[in-house]
């Protein structure tokens, strides 16, 4: 269990665990610190603590009976400062169930040949989306929108944005 913490927290696309700050977090440290430090790191990662929260958490852990030492707190703090973004991204990727939008390209074309003459030279948006999971082959989806469909899509996206803003606003 002790050496699985780095793999649980984050690994690269090839499945190898991350380098803990150039050996700063060695396996010896894990053996000495035991499961208590593993649980602390998992708590920090799952809460995605900022530096103020981290400092308060580690201070509480050093004051707790049977808690960590100041040196262990310093090791954890340095590790978290150096790897927070990587750990956060890895946890997000591990928690995804379905495909995600990896990339999107678009262009506007004018129709030049159609059955009905009144539809020639009308603009259409061509949207190509790359969907997939990290480490897996992507799928591509190509869509064509006329002006009405673009307007409809923009309206729906605006509604999504508004809902997300309402959910993320602090009260």
C-alpha positions as CSV (number, residue, x, y, z in Angstrom):
1,X,0.0,0.0,0.0
2,X,2.8,2.4,0.9
3,X,4.3,2.7,-2.6
4,X,0.9,2.7,-4.4
5,X,0.1,6.2,-3.3
6,X,2.0,7.9,-6.1
7,X,0.4,5.7,-8.7
8,X,-3.1,6.4,-7.2
9,X,-2.4,10.1,-7.2
10,X,-1.0,10.4,-10.7
11,X,0.9,8.7,-13.4
12,X,1.9,9.6,-16.9
13,X,0.1,8.2,-20.0
14,X,2.4,5.2,-20.0
15,X,1.3,4.2,-16.5
16,X,4.6,4.9,-14.7
17,X,4.4,6.8,-11.4
18,X,5.6,10.3,-11.1
19,X,9.0,11.4,-9.9
20,X,8.5,12.8,-6.5
21,X,10.6,16.0,-6.8
22,X,13.8,14.3,-7.8
23,X,13.7,11.7,-5.2
24,X,12.5,14.1,-2.5
25,X,9.8,11.7,-1.6
26,X,11.7,8.4,-1.5
27,X,10.4,4.9,-0.8
28,X,12.3,5.1,2.5
29,X,10.2,8.1,3.5
30,X,7.0,6.1,2.7
31,X,8.3,3.2,4.8
32,X,9.1,5.5,7.8
33,X,5.9,7.5,7.5
34,X,3.6,4.6,7.1
35,X,0.0,4.8,6.0
36,X,-0.7,7.9,8.0
37,X,1.2,10.1,5.5
38,X,-0.5,8.3,2.7
39,X,-3.9,9.1,4.1
40,X,-2.8,12.7,4.6
41,X,-1.7,13.0,1.0
42,X,-5.0,11.5,-0.2
43,X,-7.0,13.9,1.9
44,X,-5.0,16.9,0.5
45,X,-5.5,15.7,-3.1
46,X,-9.2,14.9,-2.8
47,X,-9.8,18.4,-1.3
48,X,-7.5,20.0,-3.9
49,X,-6.2,22.2,-1.1
50,X,-4.7,25.6,-1.8
51,X,-1.6,26.7,0.1
52,X,-3.5,28.2,3.0
53,X,-5.7,25.2,3.4
54,X,-2.6,23.0,3.2
55,X,-0.7,24.9,5.8
56,X,-3.7,24.8,8.2
57,X,-4.2,21.0,7.6
58,X,-0.6,20.2,8.1
59,X,-0.4,22.3,11.3
60,X,-3.4,20.4,12.6
61,X,-1.8,17.1,11.7
62,X,1.4,18.0,13.5
63,X,-0.5,18.9,16.7
64,X,-2.7,15.8,16.6
65,X,-1.8,12.9,19.0
66,X,0.2,10.4,16.8
67,X,0.3,12.9,14.0
68,X,3.1,13.7,11.6
69,X,6.3,15.5,12.5
70,X,7.2,19.0,11.3
71,X,9.8,17.5,8.9
72,X,7.1,15.2,7.4
73,X,4.8,18.2,7.1
74,X,7.6,20.1,5.2
75,X,8.1,17.1,2.9
76,X,4.3,16.9,2.2
77,X,4.1,20.6,1.6
78,X,7.0,20.6,-0.9
79,X,5.6,17.6,-2.7
80,X,2.1,19.2,-3.0
81,X,3.5,22.6,-4.1
82,X,5.5,20.9,-6.9
83,X,2.8,18.4,-8.1
84,X,-0.6,19.9,-7.2
85,X,-1.6,20.6,-10.9
86,X,-0.4,17.1,-12.1
87,X,-2.3,15.3,-9.3
88,X,-5.4,17.4,-9.9
89,X,-5.4,16.7,-13.6
90,X,-4.8,13.0,-13.0
91,X,-7.6,12.7,-10.5
92,X,-10.0,14.4,-13.0
93,X,-8.9,12.1,-15.8
94,X,-9.3,9.0,-13.6
95,X,-12.8,10.1,-12.6
96,X,-14.1,10.5,-16.2
97,X,-16.4,7.8,-17.4
98,X,-17.1,8.8,-20.9
99,X,-15.3,10.5,-23.8
100,X,-14.4,14.1,-23.5
101,X,-13.9,16.8,-26.1
102,X,-10.2,16.9,-26.8
103,X,-10.1,19.3,-29.7
104,X,-12.4,21.3,-31.9
105,X,-11.8,22.9,-35.3
106,X,-14.3,24.9,-37.5
107,X,-14.6,26.8,-40.7
108,X,-17.3,28.5,-42.7
109,X,-17.9,27.5,-46.3
110,X,-20.2,28.7,-49.0
111,X,-22.3,26.1,-50.7
112,X,-21.5,26.2,-54.5
113,X,-23.6,23.3,-55.8
114,X,-27.1,22.3,-54.8
115,X,-30.3,21.0,-56.3
116,X,-32.1,24.3,-55.6
117,X,-30.6,27.5,-56.9
118,X,-31.8,29.6,-54.0
119,X,-29.5,27.6,-51.6
120,X,-26.3,28.4,-53.5
121,X,-23.8,30.8,-51.8
122,X,-25.4,30.2,-48.4
123,X,-22.9,30.0,-45.6
124,X,-22.5,26.8,-43.6
125,X,-20.3,26.1,-40.5
126,X,-18.3,22.9,-40.6
127,X,-17.3,21.8,-37.1
128,X,-15.0,18.9,-36.4
129,X,-14.7,17.6,-32.9
130,X,-12.1,15.2,-31.6
131,X,-13.6,13.0,-28.8
132,X,-11.8,10.4,-26.7
133,X,-10.2,9.4,-23.4
134,X,-6.6,10.0,-22.6
135,X,-4.4,7.2,-23.7
136,X,-7.0,5.9,-26.2
137,X,-7.5,6.5,-29.9
138,X,-9.7,9.5,-30.6
139,X,-12.9,9.5,-32.6
140,X,-13.8,12.4,-34.9
141,X,-17.2,13.9,-35.4
142,X,-17.9,16.3,-38.3
143,X,-21.1,18.4,-38.2
144,X,-22.5,20.9,-40.6
145,X,-24.7,23.8,-39.4
146,X,-26.6,26.5,-41.3
147,X,-27.2,29.9,-39.8
148,X,-30.3,28.9,-37.9
149,X,-28.6,25.9,-36.4
150,X,-25.6,28.0,-35.3
151,X,-27.9,30.4,-33.6
152,X,-29.8,27.6,-31.9
153,X,-26.5,26.1,-30.8
154,X,-25.2,29.4,-29.5
155,X,-28.4,29.9,-27.5
156,X,-28.1,26.5,-25.9
157,X,-24.5,27.1,-25.1
158,X,-25.4,30.4,-23.5
159,X,-28.0,28.6,-21.4
160,X,-25.3,26.1,-20.3
161,X,-22.9,28.9,-19.5
162,X,-25.5,30.7,-17.4
163,X,-26.3,27.5,-15.5
164,X,-22.7,26.8,-14.8
165,X,-22.1,30.4,-13.6
166,X,-25.0,30.2,-11.2
167,X,-23.7,26.9,-9.8
168,X,-20.2,28.2,-9.3
169,X,-20.9,31.6,-7.9
170,X,-20.1,32.0,-4.2
171,X,-22.8,33.4,-2.1
